Structure formats: structure tokens, C-alpha cells
Amino acid sequence: MRSWLVAGAVIEGPEGMLLVANRRRTGEVDWSTPGGVIDEGEEVLAGLAREVHEETGLAVVSWGELLYGIEVHAPDLGWDLRVEVHRAAEVRGDLRIDDPDGIVVDACWVAPAACPDRLAAAHPWVREPLSAWVSERWPARRDFRYLVEGADPRDLVVSPLA
């Protein structure tokens, strides 16, 4: 089983929440918060700050709370994923897209009411927790767990776990 840690940053501004467009290997595009894989031995917030800067050009000056965690188990695909989503308390810089990995192809500020539509093509473990947080704004960390069944990425069955 391959396991990895990913972190996402909720960055809010006057026009809404910052979302990035990710071009996948299939050519499809989905939207998410900025973030990415945390390198082995890297502190989560340091790695997340690096990812935010690489993808958006923004520098996170300070972090707020950990909003939610996600665990995804995909035994048929041979991987486990753990995600931490943190709120950025202060950011500086100008928004620019220059992702060295070539995945992030666009970014924009999205009004809270428009977030669910913008996230429609994202994986359920991305879309559901973020949409729930946008609508509920809970005061303490929540955790989400998912099971992914199937070996063909086009026909996966994703189920939330209690």
C-alpha cells in the first residue's frame, strides 16, 4: 500500500475563497483549495506554505486553525491518503499561476455560494468536506473518512465511513 499526506489551504479574501484548477493526467480539470503532497520529513505547515506559493505565488504569513482532516482508503488501487486542511490567517503577494508541477492551470476567488458548483467535478473527499465547511463554518476540527472501491478510476465507488 502506498500512503501519503496531502495538505490544503483555505484562503479567504474579499471576493471569497481561493480555489485552483487542477489539470489531471486524463486532461480533465477539477477545482480544489491550493495545496499538495507534503514531502517526507517536511513539517505539514511548511510544506503547505511551499505548495501554496508554488501554485499561486502567495506567501502564507501565518496559519489559523486546522479545519478538518480526511482519510481515504483505496485498497483496490493500493493507496491510503491522509489530508489536513488548514485556514491561512494572513497571506501576502499577488496571485499568479506558475506551478512547477504543471498541475495548477488557473486560480480564482469564488463566492461561498458558488463553491459547491465550482467543486462539482472534484473527488467526493475534496468536494464534500469543503462544501460542508463553507456552509456550516464549524468551530472545531472535524474528520471525514472514505472508502474507495474498484480498480478502474472511471468506475470507482466512493463511500463515506462513519
N, C-alpha and C positions, 0 to 999 in steps of 0.2 A: 504494500500500500504506500502510495506517495502521499505525504502530508505537507501542507504549507500554511503559512499565516499571511493574511491579507489585511490591510487596514484602509479605512475610508475616512474622508474628512467632510463633515457638514460645515460648509462655509456659507454664511448668510450675509447679504448686503441689502441696500435699499430696494433693489429690484427683485429680491427673492433669494433663492438658493442656487449656488453654483453647481451646475451639472456638466459633465463632459460626455462627448460622443466617442464611443469605442468601436473601431472597425475590427471585426473579428476575422479569423483566418478564412471563414466562409464568404467574406465580403459583406456580411450583414453588419448593421450598426445598431448598437443599443446605448442607452444613457445610464449613467451612474454618478455617484459622487466621485471627486478626484481621489486617487489612492492607488494602491497596488501591493505587490508582493513585498513582504519585509524580508530582507536578506538574513541568512543565518548569522547569529551573533549580533545583529543590529537591534538597538532599542526600538520599540514599536513607534513611539512618537518621533524619534529621529528619522526613522525610515519613512514614516508617513509625511513628515515635513519635506524630505527629499523627493518623494513621489509627487506631492502637490507642486513643488517648484518645477520639477521636470515637465509635468503635464500642463501647467497653467502659467508658469512664470511668477506666481505669487509666493511670497515668503510668509510662513506662519510664524508670527512673533510670540504668540502664547496660545496654549491649549486650554479649553474648558473641560467639561466632563466627558467621560465615556458614556455614550448614549445607549448603545446596545451591542450585544455580541451575537454572532451567528456561528452555528456548527452545521456543516453539511457532510454527510456520509454517503459516498457513492461507491459501494463495493464492486458493482459490475464494471465500473470504469477504473477501479483500482486507486481511488484517491479519497482523501479526507481534507476538508478545508475548515479553517477557523478564521473568523473575521472579527475585527474590532472596529467600531465606528465611533469616532471622537468628534466633538464640536471644536472648531477653531474659534478661539476667543478674539484674536486680533491677527489680521493679515495686512501685508503691505505689498505694494508693487502694482504693476499693470498686467492685466490679463493678456497672455499671448500663448499661442499653441506652438510648441516645438518639442514634442515628445520624442526622446531619443529611441524609444522602442517602436515608434510609428503606429501605436495603437490609438491614442487620442487624436482625433481629427477635427474636433470642434469643441467649443465650450460656450455656455451662455447662462445668464441669470434667469431663473424660472420662478414665476409667482407660485406660492404654495398651492393654490387651487389648480394650477396646471401641471404640477409634478406627477400625479398619477397617470395622466395621458402621456407625458414625456417618457415615463418609465415603463410603458406598456410592453415593449419588446425585451425588457431585461429579464434575467432569470428570476424565478419567484423569490429566491433567497436574497436577491437585491431589491426587487420591487416591493414586496410585501412589508418588510420591516421599515424601510424608508418611508413608504406611503403612510403606514400606521403612525410613525413618529411625527410626520408633517401634520397629520390631522389631530393627533392626541397630545403631543408635546408632554409626555410623561416626565415626572420629576426625578426618577431614579432609573438606573440601568435596567434594561430588560434583556432577556436572552431568547433566541429563536433557534430551533433545531429542525433540520430537514433530512429526509432520506431520498436519495436519487436512485431509481431502479431503471435498469436497461443498459445496454452496451452501445446502442446506436444513438448518437447525440440528437438525431432528428426525431426520435421517438421516446424520449425519456419520460418517466413518470416521477414527478416530484411531489412528495407528501410532507406536510408539516408534522413534526413529532411533538408530543406533549412534554 
